[in-house]
């Protein structure tokens, strides 16, 4: 019996949960990341199986939870693509569904929750995938199949995270401390993901060796590898990153105790505290998403365009040429003011800060 539903698949009251995976051992975002955080032992087994070449398209990978009370008995990893960068293919979904049906029969599973296989990052159309699921699983006798249609991501607070609390590091402590400093000047209890990227951009530009690999993206300087830091912090020190997707407006909150632990960790490091003070001083008057995008974008072009470093007009022109969205959102006079502000605060980029 098939029932279509929406919500948090990980909370489904079933014997088996189906997780969508690739065959290279990466659970980086979306529902796969949620499974990784909720079931660390399952991820380790899956990762090991991938390294051994045992996870293949068209075949499911089963992890037995051992019948623990209050949770599913099985996690069934369903490969929907080869490499995590690749798209999903309808033929692989069909083959995998046949193996899933055989697995349900073999393990005598009586209830199972299935996500929208190959949709979302996989690129397949739900209108094509749904009939495949119904055809493969709809006639299984005495089996309740909960099919989760594509929909809104569950709230981060509702996503279970059973990963081990990470040890504090300089970079993590700095991120938490900067968030705390920034929040003290706001009315909101959270910082957007965009703002976090810009705060860390400026801290690195101040000389802190964070190893963040910033690139020029739609909303200004963006570091893809910052997401790994946010994933480690999630549910332990911060909350809101959840599924690991990079929406610029995603709201990240600090959890109780995070600031005290970060400040204690940084207590003896006078240099990083001075660098954070410099960042706080620089961004005064620019404490919102648009302000930090504007300021960081101007700073970026000053560091990557010799003319922009010498001329406010050249800097404004370079930012406005960045993309159409910036031309709509930012005005030349705002950019000129930001350029002068950067110089007045002693933040003109050097080779060591870009």
SEPAPA-302233 format. One record per residue: residue number from 1; x, y, z of N, C-alpha, C, O in turn. Coordinates in steps of 0.02 Angstrom, whole numbers, plus 50000, padded with zeros to 5 digits. Example, Ala and Ser with C-alpha at 12.3 -4.5 7.8 and 13.67 -1.06 7.14 Angstrom:
<rs>
1:50660:49716:50390:50615:49775:50390:50660:49835:50390:50712:49834:50423
2:50642:49888:50354:50684:49947:50357:50645:50002:50394:50670:50057:50402
</rs>
This chain:
<rs>
1:50042:49940:50000:50000:50000:50000:50044:50062:50000:50087:50070:50044
2:50034:50106:49951:50073:50167:49946:50034:50227:49971:49976:50237:49954
3:50067:50267:50014:50039:50330:50038:50088:50386:50021:50147:50381:50037
4:50063:50438:49990:50105:50496:49974:50100:50547:50030:50045:50563:50053
5:50157:50572:50053:50156:50618:50109:50212:50669:50101:50250:50667:50053
6:50217:50716:50149:50272:50765:50151:50294:50772:50223:50261:50748:50269
7:50351:50805:50234:50375:50814:50302:50446:50789:50309:50485:50787:50262
8:50463:50770:50370:50530:50746:50387:50533:50671:50382:50508:50635:50425
9:50563:50646:50329:50567:50574:50318:50601:50537:50375:50582:50481:50391
10:50651:50569:50406:50688:50535:50460:50645:50522:50521:50664:50481:50563
11:50588:50555:50526:50543:50544:50583:50486:50497:50567:50442:50487:50608
12:50487:50467:50508:50433:50422:50487:50431:50360:50532:50484:50331:50546
13:50372:50339:50555:50366:50280:50599:50366:50215:50559:50314:50182:50553
14:50424:50197:50532:50429:50139:50488:50488:50096:50508:50531:50116:50548
15:50491:50035:50480:50546:49989:50494:50609:50006:50454:50665:49992:50475
16:50600:50037:50396:50657:50051:50352:50651:50121:50322:50598:50142:50301
17:50708:50156:50321:50713:50221:50290:50758:50216:50229:50812:50186:50232
18:50737:50246:50174:50778:50247:50113:50814:50314:50108:50783:50367:50114
19:50879:50310:50097:50921:50369:50090:50949:50371:50019:50971:50320:49993
20:50949:50429:49987:50977:50435:49920:51051:50451:49924:51071:50497:49960
21:51093:50413:49888:51166:50420:49893:51198:50417:49824:51165:50401:49774
22:51262:50434:49822:51304:50422:49763:51347:50360:49776:51340:50328:49828
23:51391:50344:49730:51432:50284:49739:51504:50299:49758:51546:50255:49757
24:51518:50363:49776:51587:50381:49792:51598:50397:49866:51652:50418:49886
25:51547:50386:49908:51556:50393:49980:51547:50462:50008:51571:50476:50063
26:51512:50506:49972:51501:50575:49995:51428:50586:50012:51384:50573:49971
27:51415:50610:50073:51348:50633:50092:51355:50706:50112:51360:50723:50171
28:51354:50751:50062:51372:50820:50074:51317:50868:50088:51327:50919:50121
29:51256:50854:50063:51202:50901:50074:51135:50866:50065:51132:50808:50046
30:51081:50904:50077:51014:50876:50069:50999:50820:50117:51025:50818:50172
31:50957:50774:50094:50935:50720:50138:50993:50674:50157:50993:50646:50212
32:51042:50666:50112:51099:50623:50128:51138:50650:50188:51159:50612:50231
33:51148:50716:50190:51183:50746:50247:51143:50736:50311:51172:50724:50364
34:51077:50742:50306:51035:50731:50365:51043:50659:50392:51047:50649:50452
35:51046:50611:50347:51057:50542:50367:51126:50533:50398:51134:50499:50449
36:51176:50564:50369:51245:50559:50395:51248:50584:50466:51281:50554:50508
37:51214:50640:50480:51216:50669:50547:51173:50629:50596:51190:50624:50655
38:51119:50600:50572:51074:50562:50616:51101:50492:50631:51089:50465:50685
39:51137:50463:50583:51161:50394:50590:51235:50389:50570:51251:50363:50517
40:51280:50413:50613:51352:50413:50597:51380:50344:50582:51422:50336:50538
41:51357:50293:50618:51382:50225:50607:51363:50200:50537:51403:50167:50504
42:51303:50217:50516:51281:50199:50448:51326:50231:50396:51346:50199:50348
43:51342:50296:50407:51385:50330:50358:51453:50297:50354:51480:50289:50299
44:51482:50279:50411:51548:50247:50410:51546:50182:50371:51593:50166:50333
45:51493:50143:50380:51486:50080:50343:51478:50092:50268:51507:50057:50227
46:51438:50142:50251:51427:50160:50181:51492:50184:50149:51508:50164:50093
47:51528:50227:50184:51591:50254:50158:51641:50197:50145:51675:50196:50094
48:51645:50151:50192:51690:50093:50184:51670:50051:50125:51712:50027:50087
49:51604:50040:50117:51580:50000:50061:51595:50034:49994:51610:50000:49945
50:51590:50100:49992:51607:50137:49930:51680:50128:49912:51697:50117:49854
51:51724:50133:49962:51796:50126:49950:51812:50056:49925:51859:50046:49887
52:51771:50007:49946:51782:49938:49924:51748:49923:49858:51753:49867:49832
53:51714:49973:49829:51681:49964:49765:51617:49924:49770:51594:49895:49720
54:51587:49921:49830:51528:49880:49840:51462:49917:49829:51409:49886:49824
55:51464:49984:49825:51404:50023:49814:51399:50038:49739:51441:50073:49712
56:51348:50012:49707:51341:50017:49635:51271:50041:49616:51223:50029:49651
57:51267:50074:49559:51202:50095:49533:51160:50033:49519:51185:49982:49494
58:51096:50037:49536:51051:49981:49526:51048:49932:49583:51008:49885:49581
59:51090:49943:49635:51092:49898:49693:51089:49940:49757:51125:49989:49763
60:51047:49920:49803:51043:49958:49866:51094:49931:49916:51114:49873:49913
61:51114:49975:49962:51161:49957:50015:51123:49960:50081:51096:50012:50099
62:51119:49904:50116:51078:49898:50176:51121:49902:50239:51172:49868:50245
63:51099:49943:50286:51132:49947:50351:51082:49927:50404:51029:49957:50410
64:51099:49876:50442:51055:49850:50495:51069:49887:50560:51125:49884:50586
65:51019:49922:50585:51027:49961:50647:51024:49916:50709:51037:49939:50765
66:51007:49853:50700:51007:49806:50755:50944:49806:50797:50944:49780:50852
67:50891:49836:50771:50828:49834:50806:50825:49877:50868:50790:49860:50915
68:50862:49933:50869:50860:49978:50927:50790:50006:50936:50757:50024:50888
69:50769:50011:50998:50702:50036:51014:50697:50110:50995:50743:50149:51009
70:50642:50128:50963:50629:50199:50949:50655:50223:50883:50654:50283:50870
71:50679:50179:50840:50704:50200:50775:50694:50146:50723:50668:50092:50739
72:50715:50159:50662:50708:50109:50609:50755:50050:50619:50807:50057:50651
73:50737:49993:50592:50780:49934:50595:50834:49938:50541:50892:49919:50551
74:50814:49964:50482:50861:49966:50426:50865:50037:50396:50815:50072:50391
75:50925:50055:50375:50936:50112:50331:50957:50083:50264:51006:50046:50260
76:50920:50099:50212:50934:50073:50146:50960:50129:50101:50922:50174:50082
77:51024:50127:50086:51055:50177:50043:51042:50160:49970:51061:50107:49946
78:51009:50205:49935:50987:50194:49866:51030:50239:49821:51021:50300:49821
79:51077:50211:49782:51118:50252:49737:51075:50281:49680:51046:50244:49640
80:51073:50347:49677:51035:50380:49624:51081:50412:49572:51058:50436:49520
81:51146:50412:49585:51195:50439:49538:51263:50409:49553:51274:50382:49607
82:51309:50413:49505:51376:50389:49516:51415:50439:49558:51419:50431:49619
83:51443:50489:49526:51478:50542:49563:51427:50592:49589:51374:50601:49560
84:51444:50624:49645:51397:50671:49675:51384:50732:49631:51333:50765:49638
85:51430:50747:49584:51420:50803:49538:51375:50785:49479:51349:50829:49445
86:51365:50720:49468:51328:50697:49409:51253:50704:49420:51229:50716:49475
87:51216:50697:49365:51144:50695:49369:51120:50623:49376:51159:50576:49367
88:51056:50615:49392:51027:50548:49399:50997:50526:49332:50976:50567:49292
89:50996:50461:49321:50968:50433:49260:50908:50389:49277:50908:50351:49325
90:50857:50396:49237:50795:50359:49248:50807:50283:49251:50777:50248:49291
91:50851:50259:49207:50864:50187:49205:50894:50162:49270:50879:50106:49292
92:50936:50202:49302:50967:50182:49366:50915:50181:49422:50919:50139:49467
93:50867:50226:49419:50813:50227:49469:50770:50164:49461:50752:50132:49510
94:50754:50147:49399:50713:50087:49386:50749:50024:49411:50718:49982:49444
95:50812:50018:49396:50850:49959:49417:50855:49956:49493:50848:49903:49523
96:50868:50014:49524:50873:50016:49596:50807:49999:49631:50807:49967:49683
97:50752:50021:49601:50686:50005:49630:50672:49930:49628:50641:49903:49674
98:50694:49897:49576:50684:49825:49573:50723:49790:49628:50698:49744:49660
99:50785:49813:49639:50826:49784:49692:50797:49802:49760:50801:49761:49807
100:50769:49862:49767:50738:49881:49830:50678:49837:49845:50669:49815:49901
101:50637:49823:49794:50579:49780:49803:50601:49710:49825:50571:49680:49869
102:50654:49684:49793:50680:49618:49812:50706:49618:49884:50698:49570:49921
103:50738:49674:49904:50765:49680:49972:50709:49682:50023:50714:49652:50077
104:50655:49718:50008:50597:49721:50053:50569:49651:50065:50552:49634:50121
105:50564:49612:50012:50538:49544:50018:50586:49500:50058:50565:49463:50102
106:50650:49506:50043:50700:49463:50075:50705:49476:50150:50712:49430:50190
107:50700:49540:50170:50706:49558:50241:50638:49558:50277:50634:49571:50337
108:50586:49544:50239:50518:49543:50267:50500:49611:50299:50471:49614:50353
109:50518:49664:50265:50503:49732:50289:50429:49746:50280:50400:49732:50228
110:50397:49773:50332:50325:49786:50331:50308:49860:50322:50250:49877:50308
111:50356:49904:50331:50343:49975:50321:50409:50010:50302:50462:49994:50329
112:50404:50056:50255:50464:50088:50229:50448:50159:50205:50393:50172:50180
113:50495:50205:50214:50488:50274:50192:50536:50287:50134:50595:50271:50139
114:50510:50315:50080:50549:50324:50018:50549:50398:49998:50495:50428:49992
115:50607:50428:49986:50610:50498:49964:50599:50503:49889:50593:50452:49855
116:50596:50564:49862:50587:50573:49789:50652:50557:49753:50693:50601:49740
117:50662:50494:49736:50725:50468:49710:50748:50504:49646:50712:50507:49597
118:50809:50532:49649:50837:50563:49589:50811:50632:49573:50833:50663:49524
119:50765:50657:49612:50739:50725:49601:50784:50774:49639:50834:50754:49668
120:50768:50837:49638:50810:50886:49672:50877:50892:49637:50880:50908:49578
121:50932:50877:49673:51000:50883:49645:51010:50833:49588:51053:50843:49545
122:50972:50779:49587:50979:50730:49534:50952:50753:49467:50974:50731:49415
123:50904:50800:49470:50879:50830:49409:50821:50795:49375:50797:50819:49324
124:50797:50740:49402:50740:50705:49371:50674:50738:49391:50669:50771:49442
125:50624:50728:49349:50558:50757:49359:50517:50709:49403:50512:50649:49389
126:50487:50737:49456:50446:50697:49501:50388:50663:49464:50367:50608:49482
127:50362:50696:49413:50307:50668:49375:50327:50603:49339:50285:50562:49323
128:50392:50595:49327:50417:50533:49296:50439:50482:49348:50433:50422:49337
129:50464:50506:49403:50490:50461:49455:50434:50428:49495:50438:50369:49511
130:50383:50467:49511:50329:50439:49552:50299:50376:49522:50290:50327:49559
131:50282:50373:49457:50254:50311:49429:50302:50252:49434:50280:50195:49441
132:50367:50266:49431:50416:50211:49438:50413:50180:49508:50415:50119:49515
133:50407:50223:49558:50402:50199:49628:50338:50160:49637:50338:50106:49667
134:50283:50187:49611:50218:50153:49619:50217:50086:49583:50189:50037:49609
135:50249:50083:49525:50250:50020:49487:50291:49966:49523:50272:49908:49524
136:50348:49987:49552:50394:49939:49583:50371:49917:49652:50381:49859:49671
137:50340:49963:49690:50325:49949:49760:50251:49945:49776:50232:49924:49831
138:50209:49965:49729:50138:49970:49744:50103:49904:49756:50053:49902:49792
139:50128:49850:49728:50095:49785:49734:50127:49739:49785:50109:49680:49789
140:50173:49765:49825:50203:49723:49877:50150:49706:49930:50120:49752:49958
141:50138:49643:49944:50085:49625:49991:50103:49643:50064:50158:49630:50087
142:50055:49672:50098:50061:49687:50170:50121:49732:50186:50152:49726:50239
143:50138:49778:50140:50192:49825:50152:50166:49896:50146:50135:49915:50096
144:50177:49935:50199:50157:50006:50198:50216:50047:50170:50270:50048:50200
145:50205:50080:50114:50258:50120:50082:50239:50194:50087:50192:50216:50055
146:50277:50231:50127:50268:50303:50132:50314:50337:50082:50375:50335:50089
147:50285:50369:50031:50323:50403:49980:50322:50478:49994:50269:50509:49995
148:50381:50505:50006:50387:50577:50021:50397:50616:49957:50448:50610:49924
149:50347:50657:49941:50351:50699:49881:50398:50757:49892:50410:50776:49949
150:50425:50786:49839:50468:50845:49847:50429:50900:49882:50370:50910:49869
151:50463:50936:49925:50430:50990:49962:50479:51030:50002:50540:51025:49991
152:50454:51069:50047:50496:51112:50088:50541:51071:50134:50521:51018:50158
153:50601:51096:50145:50649:51063:50190:50625:51070:50262:50605:51125:50282
154:50626:51017:50302:50606:51022:50372:50649:51073:50409:50706:51085:50390
155:50623:51101:50462:50661:51149:50503:50724:51116:50529:50723:51057:50547
156:50778:51154:50532:50842:51127:50555:50837:51096:50624:50869:51045:50638
157:50797:51126:50667:50790:51101:50736:50759:51032:50738:50767:50996:50787
158:50722:51013:50686:50689:50948:50685:50733:50893:50654:50713:50835:50652
159:50792:50912:50630:50837:50863:50599:50882:50832:50651:50923:50868:50681
160:50876:50768:50664:50919:50737:50715:50992:50738:50696:51009:50730:50637
161:51035:50750:50745:51107:50751:50733:51141:50713:50791:51144:50738:50847
162:51166:50654:50775:51198:50612:50826:51273:50608:50817:51306:50563:50844
163:51300:50655:50779:51373:50656:50771:51406:50677:50836:51376:50711:50877
164:51469:50657:50844:51506:50675:50905:51521:50749:50906:51538:50779:50855
165:51514:50780:50965:51527:50851:50971:51600:50865:50952:51645:50836:50981
166:51612:50909:50902:51681:50920:50880:51721:50960:50931:51694:51001:50967
167:51786:50948:50932:51830:50988:50975:51835:51058:50946:51838:51066:50885
168:51837:51107:50989:51842:51176:50966:51909:51189:50933:51961:51164:50955
169:51908:51227:50879:51969:51248:50844:51970:51324:50840:51920:51357:50854
170:52027:51351:50820:52033:51424:50813:51981:51450:50764:51947:51499:50778
171:51975:51418:50706:51928:51441:50655:51857:51438:50679:51818:51485:50667
172:51838:51383:50711:51769:51377:50736:51755:51428:50790:51702:51459:50791
173:51803:51436:50836:51794:51484:50890:51788:51555:50863:51748:51595:50887
174:51828:51570:50812:51825:51637:50782:51758:51649:50749:51730:51704:50755
175:51732:51599:50714:51666:51607:50682:51612:51621:50734:51571:51666:50725
176:51613:51582:50788:51563:51591:50841:51570:51659:50873:51520:51693:50885
177:51631:51679:50888:51643:51743:50921:51623:51802:50876:51595:51851:50900
178:51637:51796:50811:51618:51849:50765:51542:51853:50758:51514:51908:50756
179:51509:51796:50756:51436:51796:50754:51408:51831:50816:51362:51871:50811
180:51437:51816:50874:51414:51847:50936:51423:51922:50935:51378:51960:50954
181:51481:51945:50913:51494:52017:50909:51444:52050:50861:51417:52103:50876
182:51432:52018:50806:51388:52045:50754:51316:52049:50780:51281:52098:50769
183:51295:51996:50815:51226:51993:50840:51211:52047:50891:51154:52069:50898
184:51262:52068:50927:51251:52119:50979:51227:52185:50950:51199:52226:50986
185:51239:52195:50886:51217:52257:50854:51153:52249:50815:51131:52295:50781
186:51122:52190:50820:51061:52176:50782:51002:52162:50828:51011:52149:50887
187:50942:52166:50799:50882:52148:50837:50865:52075:50827:50831:52045:50869
188:50888:52046:50772:50873:51976:50758:50918:51929:50799:50973:51948:50818
189:50892:51869:50814:50933:51821:50853:50976:51776:50808:51006:51728:50832
190:50980:51792:50744:51016:51749:50698:51058:51791:50649:51046:51850:50641
191:51105:51757:50617:51147:51787:50565:51135:51747:50501:51132:51686:50503
192:51127:51781:50445:51116:51745:50382:51181:51713:50359:51236:51734:50378
193:51174:51661:50318:51232:51627:50291:51276:51675:50250:51337:51671:50254
194:51245:51719:50213:51283:51769:50175:51327:51811:50221:51385:51822:50206
195:51299:51833:50276:51337:51875:50323:51395:51837:50354:51448:51865:50365
196:51384:51773:50369:51439:51733:50397:51497:51728:50348:51555:51734:50367
197:51481:51716:50284:51533:51713:50233:51573:51778:50231:51634:51777:50224
198:51539:51834:50236:51574:51899:50232:51615:51913:50295:51670:51940:50290
199:51589:51896:50353:51626:51906:50415:51692:51867:50414:51744:51892:50433
200:51688:51805:50391:51748:51763:50389:51795:51786:50333:51856:51779:50338
201:51767:51813:50280:51808:51842:50227:51851:51898:50254:51911:51901:50241
202:51820:51943:50292:51858:51999:50319:51908:51977:50373:51962:52005:50378
203:51890:51926:50412:51938:51902:50463:52000:51873:50428:52056:51884:50451
204:51989:51837:50374:52046:51810:50338:52087:51867:50306:52148:51865:50304
205:52052:51918:50280:52086:51975:50250:52125:52014:50303:52174:52048:50287
206:52103:52009:50366:52139:52043:50421:52203:52007:50440:52242:52031:50481
207:52214:51949:50410:52276:51913:50422:52268:51846:50456:52318:51810:50466
208:52207:51827:50475:52197:51763:50508:52201:51706:50457:52162:51706:50410
209:52246:51658:50466:52254:51604:50416:52200:51551:50423:52210:51500:50457
210:52143:51562:50392:52086:51517:50399:52082:51464:50343:52043:51417:50347
211:52123:51472:50291:52124:51426:50234:52057:51423:50198:52041:51372:50168
212:52020:51476:50200:51957:51479:50164:51971:51501:50092:52006:51550:50080
213:51943:51465:50045:51957:51476:49974:51902:51519:49943:51853:51493:49915
214:51910:51583:49949:51858:51629:49925:51862:51638:49849:51915:51641:49819
215:51802:51642:49820:51793:51654:49748:51741:51709:49739:51702:51723:49785
216:51741:51739:49680:51691:51790:49664:51627:51755:49641:51626:51726:49586
217:51575:51757:49682:51511:51726:49665:51456:51779:49662:51469:51839:49669
218:51394:51757:49653:51339:51803:49641:51332:51857:49694:51320:51915:49678
219:51339:51838:49758:51328:51885:49812:51394:51911:49841:51395:51936:49898
220:51448:51907:49803:51513:51931:49828:51560:51873:49844:51548:51817:49820
221:51612:51886:49882:51660:51833:49899:51626:51775:49936:51587:51785:49983
222:51640:51714:49913:51608:51654:49941:51660:51599:49945:51699:51588:49898
223:51662:51564:50002:51709:51508:50012:51671:51443:50019:51637:51431:50069
224:51677:51400:49970:51641:51336:49971:51662:51294:50031:51620:51259:50060
225:51726:51296:50049:51749:51253:50104:51727:51277:50173:51739:51242:50222
226:51696:51335:50178:51668:51357:50242:51609:51313:50262:51594:51306:50322
227:51576:51282:50213:51518:51240:50229:51538:51181:50272:51498:51157:50312
228:51600:51156:50265:51622:51100:50307:51626:51120:50380:51611:51080:50425
229:51647:51182:50392:51649:51208:50461:51578:51212:50489:51566:51193:50546
230:51532:51238:50449:51463:51246:50471:51429:51179:50484:51389:51172:50530
231:51446:51129:50443:51418:51062:50453:51442:51034:50520:51402:51004:50557
232:51506:51043:50536:51533:51017:50599:51501:51053:50659:51490:51022:50711
233:51488:51117:50652:51460:51156:50708:51386:51142:50719:51360:51150:50774
234:51351:51121:50666:51278:51114:50668:51254:51068:50724:51279:51012:50732
235:51206:51092:50762:51174:51056:50817:51218:51049:50879:51195:51025:50930
236:51281:51070:50875:51326:51069:50932:51339:51139:50958:51335:51152:51018
237:51355:51185:50912:51369:51254:50931:51322:51303:50896:51307:51357:50922
238:51298:51284:50837:51252:51326:50798:51194:51285:50774:51194:51224:50777
239:51143:51320:50749:51085:51285:50722:51056:51326:50665:51049:51387:50669
240:51038:51290:50611:51007:51324:50554:51035:51301:50488:51002:51308:50436
241:51097:51274:50488:51126:51253:50425:51093:51189:50399:51088:51178:50339
242:51071:51148:50446:51029:51090:50431:51051:51046:50374:51096:51005:50382
243:51019:51054:50316:51031:51010:50259:51093:51027:50220:51109:50994:50170
244:51130:51078:50241:51193:51095:50208:51186:51133:50142:51236:51143:50107
245:51126:51153:50125:51117:51191:50063:51132:51265:50075:51120:51292:50129
246:51160:51297:50024:51188:51364:50032:51141:51420:50009:51158:51456:49962
247:51085:51427:50041:51042:51485:50028:51070:51545:50065:51082:51540:50125
248:51081:51602:50031:51112:51659:50064:51072:51687:50122:51100:51717:50168
249:51006:51676:50121:50964:51703:50175:50954:51653:50232:50920:51669:50281
250:50984:51595:50228:50976:51544:50280:50997:51572:50348:51052:51600:50354
251:50954:51565:50398:50967:51595:50464:51004:51546:50509:50981:51490:50520
252:51061:51567:50535:51103:51526:50580:51102:51557:50650:51115:51617:50658
253:51086:51517:50700:51084:51540:50769:51140:51508:50810:51165:51455:50793
254:51159:51543:50863:51207:51515:50911:51169:51477:50965:51118:51500:50990
255:51194:51418:50982:51163:51378:51035:51192:51398:51103:51248:51423:51107
256:51154:51386:51156:51177:51404:51224:51245:51372:51239:51257:51313:51224
257:51289:51410:51268:51355:51386:51287:51408:51394:51234:51468:51390:51249
258:51388:51405:51171:51437:51409:51117:51484:51468:51125:51544:51462:51116
259:51455:51526:51142:51496:51587:51148:51546:51581:51205:51604:51599:51198
260:51523:51556:51262:51568:51549:51320:51627:51503:51303:51684:51518:51321
261:51612:51448:51269:51666:51401:51252:51714:51432:51201:51775:51422:51207
262:51687:51468:51153:51730:51500:51103:51774:51554:51135:51833:51558:51120
263:51745:51595:51178:51783:51648:51209:51837:51620:51255:51892:51648:51259
264:51821:51566:51289:51871:51534:51332:51929:51507:51290:51987:51512:51310
265:51913:51480:51232:51964:51453:51187:52009:51508:51160:52069:51497:51151
266:51981:51567:51148:52019:51623:51118:52051:51669:51170:52085:51717:51152
267:52040:51654:51233:52060:51700:51287:52134:51718:51285:52152:51776:51297
268:52176:51671:51269:52248:51682:51270:52276:51706:51202:52336:51718:51196
269:52232:51712:51152:52255:51731:51085:52239:51805:51072:52187:51821:51044
270:52284:51848:51093:52274:51920:51086:52272:51942:51013:52237:51989:50995
271:52310:51908:50971:52315:51927:50901:52248:51919:50865:52226:51964:50829
272:52216:51861:50874:52152:51851:50840:52099:51897:50868:52054:51918:50831
273:52103:51914:50931:52054:51961:50960:52063:52030:50928:52013:52064:50915
274:52125:52050:50916:52137:52115:50882:52110:52113:50811:52082:52162:50787
275:52119:52057:50778:52094:52051:50710:52017:52054:50708:51989:52085:50663
276:51985:52023:50756:51912:52027:50760:51889:52098:50775:51838:52120:50749
277:51927:52134:50817:51911:52204:50831:51915:52245:50767:51873:52289:50755
278:51964:52231:50726:51971:52267:50663:51911:52254:50618:51886:52300:50586
279:51889:52191:50615:51830:52174:50574:51769:52211:50600:51731:52239:50561
280:51759:52209:50666:51701:52243:50696:51702:52318:50680:51650:52347:50666
281:51761:52348:50683:51768:52419:50668:51753:52433:50595:51720:52483:50579
282:51777:52390:50550:51767:52401:50478:51694:52398:50459:51671:52440:50420
283:51657:52349:50485:51588:52338:50461:51537:52382:50495:51477:52378:50479
284:51559:52426:50541:51511:52470:50574:51474:52512:50522:51505:52546:50481
285:51408:52510:50524:51368:52546:50475:51348:52503:50416:51309:52525:50373
286:51375:52443:50413:51360:52397:50357:51331:52331:50382:51338:52280:50349
287:51300:52333:50440:51280:52270:50473:51212:52244:50449:51163:52243:50486
288:51210:52224:50386:51154:52185:50359:51178:52150:50296:51235:52159:50275
289:51134:52111:50265:51156:52071:50208:51180:52115:50150:51233:52102:50122
290:51141:52166:50134:51160:52209:50078:51224:52247:50094:51269:52253:50052
291:51229:52272:50155:51288:52310:50175:51352:52269:50171:51402:52293:50145
292:51350:52208:50196:51410:52166:50195:51426:52141:50124:51484:52134:50107
293:51374:52129:50085:51387:52111:50015:51422:52169:49979:51471:52160:49943
294:51396:52229:49990:51424:52289:49959:51497:52299:49979:51541:52307:49937
295:51510:52298:50045:51576:52311:50071:51627:52258:50048:51683:52275:50028
296:51607:52195:50053:51654:52141:50034:51666:52140:49959:51721:52123:49937
297:51616:52157:49919:51624:52158:49847:51673:52213:49826:51716:52202:49782
298:51666:52272:49857:51713:52326:49842:51784:52306:49863:51832:52317:49825
299:51790:52278:49922:51856:52256:49946:51886:52204:49899:51946:52205:49885
300:51845:52159:49875:51868:52106:49829:51896:52136:49765:51951:52119:49744
301:51858:52181:49733:51882:52209:49670:51945:52252:49681:51988:52256:49637
302:51950:52284:49738:52010:52322:49754:52072:52277:49757:52127:52299:49741
303:52062:52216:49778:52117:52169:49784:52132:52131:49720:52185:52100:49715
304:52086:52133:49672:52095:52094:49611:52097:52137:49547:52105:52111:49492
305:52090:52202:49555:52090:52248:49498:52131:52309:49518:52109:52349:49558
306:52192:52316:49490:52236:52372:49510:52203:52440:49504:52215:52484:49546
307:52163:52451:49452:52130:52515:49444:52078:52527:49499:52070:52584:49522
308:52044:52474:49520:51993:52481:49572:52023:52499:49639:51990:52530:49681
309:52086:52481:49649:52120:52499:49712:52137:52573:49713:52142:52603:49767
310:52146:52603:49655:52167:52673:49650:52110:52722:49638:52117:52781:49651
311:52054:52696:49614:51999:52740:49594:51932:52715:49618:51914:52657:49606
312:51894:52758:49652:51827:52739:49674:51782:52725:49615:51741:52679:49617
313:51788:52765:49562:51747:52755:49503:51761:52687:49471:51715:52653:49448
314:51825:52669:49468:51843:52604:49439:51817:52547:49482:51795:52496:49456
315:51820:52555:49548:51794:52503:49593:51719:52496:49585:51694:52440:49581
316:51683:52552:49582:51611:52550:49574:51593:52516:49508:51547:52476:49504
317:51629:52534:49455:51616:52505:49389:51629:52430:49390:51590:52392:49360
318:51682:52408:49423:51699:52337:49425:51645:52297:49462:51628:52242:49441
319:51619:52325:49517:51566:52290:49554:51502:52287:49513:51469:52235:49511
320:51485:52341:49480:51423:52342:49440:51428:52297:49379:51376:52274:49353
321:51489:52283:49357:51498:52236:49301:51498:52163:49324:51499:52117:49283
322:51496:52153:49390:51499:52086:49419:51442:52042:49393:51454:51988:49367
323:51381:52067:49400:51323:52032:49374:51263:52080:49373:51265:52134:49401
324:51209:52058:49341:51149:52100:49334:51116:52113:49401:51088:52167:49412
325:51120:52065:49447:51088:52074:49512:51121:52132:49550:51086:52172:49582
326:51187:52137:49547:51221:52192:49581:51202:52259:49550:51196:52309:49585
327:51193:52260:49484:51174:52323:49452:51105:52345:49475:51091:52405:49477
328:51062:52297:49491:50996:52314:49516:50997:52335:49589:50962:52380:49610
329:51038:52301:49629:51036:52309:49702:51081:52364:49729:51066:52393:49781
330:51135:52379:49694:51185:52426:49720:51190:52489:49677:51181:52486:49616
331:51203:52545:49709:51208:52609:49674:51281:52633:49675:51317:52620:49722
332:51301:52669:49622:51370:52693:49618:51392:52734:49678:51448:52727:49702
333:51347:52777:49703:51366:52818:49761:51377:52776:49824:51419:52793:49865
334:51340:52721:49831:51351:52675:49888:51420:52642:49882:51455:52635:49932
335:51437:52623:49822:51501:52589:49810:51559:52637:49821:51611:52618:49848
336:51550:52699:49799:51602:52749:49810:51613:52762:49884:51670:52768:49907
337:51559:52766:49921:51563:52777:49993:51599:52718:50027:51640:52728:50072
338:51583:52657:50005:51615:52598:50034:51690:52597:50019:51730:52579:50062
339:51708:52617:49958:51779:52620:49939:51817:52668:49984:51872:52652:50007
340:51789:52726:49996:51821:52776:50040:51825:52750:50112:51874:52761:50147
341:51772:52716:50133:51770:52688:50201:51826:52637:50211:51859:52636:50262
342:51836:52595:50161:51889:52544:50165:51958:52577:50171:52000:52554:50210
343:51969:52629:50133:52033:52665:50137:52041:52700:50205:52094:52697:50235
344:51988:52734:50227:51991:52771:50290:52006:52725:50349:52038:52745:50397
345:51981:52663:50345:51991:52615:50400:52057:52576:50394:52072:52533:50435
346:52096:52592:50343:52160:52558:50334:52154:52487:50309:52194:52444:50326
347:52103:52474:50268:52089:52407:50244:52105:52398:50170:52082:52350:50139
348:52143:52444:50140:52160:52434:50069:52196:52367:50061:52246:52355:50095
349:52172:52324:50017:52202:52257:50010:52275:52259:49989:52295:52302:49949
350:52314:52213:50015:52383:52202:49993:52386:52132:49965:52337:52095:49968
351:52443:52113:49938:52450:52045:49909:52437:51991:49961:52415:51937:49943
352:52451:52005:50023:52444:51954:50076:52372:51948:50101:52357:51904:50141
353:52327:51994:50079:52259:51992:50105:52208:51974:50052:52148:51976:50066
354:52228:51955:49992:52181:51938:49939:52195:51867:49914:52160:51843:49870
</rs>
